Amino acid sequence: MARIAFILLCHKDPDAIIRQAERLTAAGDCMAIHFDARAADADFARIRAALAGNPAVTFARRRIRCGWGEWSLVQASLLAVEAAVEHFPDATHFYMLSGDCMAIKSADYAHAFLDAEDVDYIESFDFFNSDWIKTGMKEDRLIYRHPFNERSQKRLFYGFYNLQKRMGWRRAIPADLQIMIGSQWWCLRRRTIEWVLDFARSRRDVMRFFRTTWIPDETFFQTVVRHVVPESEIRSRTLTFLMFSDYGMPVTFYNDHYDLLLAQDFLFARKISPDAQELKARLGDLYASGRRDFRISDEGRSLYRFLTGRGREGRRFAPRFWETEASLGRDRELLIVVCKKWHVAKRLVQRASEITGIPAVEYLFSEESTPLPDLGGIQTTLEKRTRHRRALMRMLFDYHRTDRLLICMDPADIELMRDFVSDRSTTRLLEVVCEFSDDYLIGHARRVGLAGENTSAETLSRLLPTIRYDLRFESERIRDAGFANTHRMAQTAPAAENAGSLAAFLSIPLDRALAIAETDYLFVD
């Protein structure tokens, strides 16, 4: 079975590094850490002390001062890889991570994924013929030397670069190499890692060449792996989910991205926002969970392009239709009329809609024939409506362009009520208490399949008390649930009393509520 040696390059937040190491090694994997020499020695000492008793953690033999775009990042990676190879002889795969990465699958899932195919996962596209580089210099990264840091030594970087161009100081690329480019977040087999280390020790000319290229962490491993490993054993992709904006900046994930991340065909994701504490906690528990039931939709990048392409205000992502627990919307109000006599509830919401203008939908979770607009297929069956109930309700709010919506619900649907009441939106319930004659109960028994046209009177007489008790039980269960914002009107109550309940339920003046309560055909069977 696969055992992963994580190669962690990090430079800040020692507490997060400690937690990351503990989480990933708790599932049986191991880790080699390189902590940037630019960071405080006290922070590094804290990390070493906290992880000293963990045999699944080791450290690079020396710390390098790392800078973006420099060879130092490759050098730090090689030092951490060497430490992992030496200390973890049973590691089968080596996975490059940063402190901003977190698992979006469990260890069991990751191990099974890596066991399924004997290949390396590393993006490696032809440097010259691909469009991997979107902006900025391309060939000049390689054919000129870049000994200075572009960010901290900008004048020296561009001054020396322009001098080389004026003087024609171009250099040759090693003739036997096809330069490749791709993401630095790779996962390589042990055999491949050993070949890369052997190559680095034997090809000093190549090492000198890459040492003064610009951004070599995007080209060194990508080129060498393609040089030493047959193409059929390379999957040119990363197992770390990351996205970039049109400006080349990495997209950051927040608390409301949890379900989106788990649905992607990747094992890890970056970058996780430092402020996304809820997301970090949920992902932190995931790796050792043993879970394997991930439903892969892999729509993240296309959704990001779709949403950002149309422009948005306020949040990075709008409320997500794919998120199982997404809210209906904090400012929305769902008004649920609960009644066993469906025709009574239908008359009530129709009349209430006429008086108030609030859109109404009848028993959409009980009657498949309930008229609904085309919502992309989510409305086609009762099973789909119930499974995707919050998504369905959000789409109905959007379709009717309203923040208030009336619906009918059967008293048996207590779990649906619990779900909607628990939402961040405001949910109000109006229970309509009706009288049930024996004739009505017999008709109800036949409608639900408890009796047929030929059921004997004796059998019906024994059945009716049970049905009557069942209806009473459903009503009592709603009251025992203690739902907030619950109101009641009754068939036997005077119209003025029912109007008070309606006024509170619908947030309307008493005279308008009375107009609804005095509807003469409301309770007629």
Stockholm file with secondary structure:
# STOCKHOLM 1.0

chainA/1-525         MARIAFILLCHKDPDAIIRQAERLTAAGDCMAIHFDARAADADFARIRAALAGNPAVTFARRRIRCGWGEWSLVQASLLAVEAAVEHFPDATHFYMLSGDCMAIKSADYAHAFLDAEDVDYIESFDFFNSDWIKTGMKEDRLIYRHPFNERSQKRLFYGFYNLQKRMGWRRAIPADLQIMIGSQWWCLRRRTIEWVLDFARSRRDVMRFFRTTWIPDETFFQTVVRHVVPESEIRSRTLTFLMFSDYGMPVTFYNDHYDLLLAQDFLFARKISPDAQELKARLGDLYASGRRDFRISDEGRSLYRFLTGRGREGRRFAPRFWETEASLGRDRELLIVVCKKWHVAKRLVQRASEITGIPAVEYLFSEESTPLPDLGGIQTTLEKRTRHRRALMRMLFDYHRTDRLLICMDPADIELMRDFVSDRSTTRLLEVVCEFSDDYLIGHARRVGLAGENTSAETLSRLLPTIRYDLRFESERIRDAGFANTHRMAQTAPAAENAGSLAAFLSIPLDRALAIAETDYLFVD
#=GR chainA/1-525 SS CCCEEEEEEECSCHHHHHHHHHHHHHTTCEEEEEECTTSCHHHHHHHHHHHTTCTTEEECSSCCCCCTTSTHHHHHHHHHHHHHHHHCTTCCEEEEEETTCEESSCHHHHHHHHHTCCCEECCCEETTTSCCCCSSCSTHHHHSCCCSCTTTSHHHHHHHHHHHHHHTCCCCCCTTCCCEECCSCCEEEHHHHHHHHHHHHHCHHHHHHHHTSSSGGGTHHHHHHHHHSCGGGEECSCSEECCBCTTSCBCCBCGGGHHHHHTSSCSEECCBCTTCHHHHHHHHHHTTSCCCCCCCCCCHHHHHHHHHHHCCSSSSSCSCTTCTTCCSCTTCEEEEEECSSHHHHHHHHHHHHHHHCCCEECCTTTCTTSCCCCCTTTTSSHHHHHHTHHHHHHHHHHHHTCSEEEEEECTTCHHHHHHHHTSSSEEEEEEEECCCCHHHHHHHHHHTTSCCTTCCHHHHHHHHHHHHHHHHHHHHHHHHHTCTTEEEEETTSCHHHHHHHHHHHHTCCHHHHHHHHTCTTTTCC
#=GC SS_cons         CCCEEEEEEECSCHHHHHHHHHHHHHTTCEEEEEECTTSCHHHHHHHHHHHTTCTTEEECSSCCCCCTTSTHHHHHHHHHHHHHHHHCTTCCEEEEEETTCEESSCHHHHHHHHHTCCCEECCCEETTTSCCCCSSCSTHHHHSCCCSCTTTSHHHHHHHHHHHHHHTCCCCCCTTCCCEECCSCCEEEHHHHHHHHHHHHHCHHHHHHHHTSSSGGGTHHHHHHHHHSCGGGEECSCSEECCBCTTSCBCCBCGGGHHHHHTSSCSEECCBCTTCHHHHHHHHHHTTSCCCCCCCCCCHHHHHHHHHHHCCSSSSSCSCTTCTTCCSCTTCEEEEEECSSHHHHHHHHHHHHHHHCCCEECCTTTCTTSCCCCCTTTTSSHHHHHHTHHHHHHHHHHHHTCSEEEEEECTTCHHHHHHHHTSSSEEEEEEEECCCCHHHHHHHHHHTTSCCTTCCHHHHHHHHHHHHHHHHHHHHHHHHHTCTTEEEEETTSCHHHHHHHHHHHHTCCHHHHHHHHTCTTTTCC
//
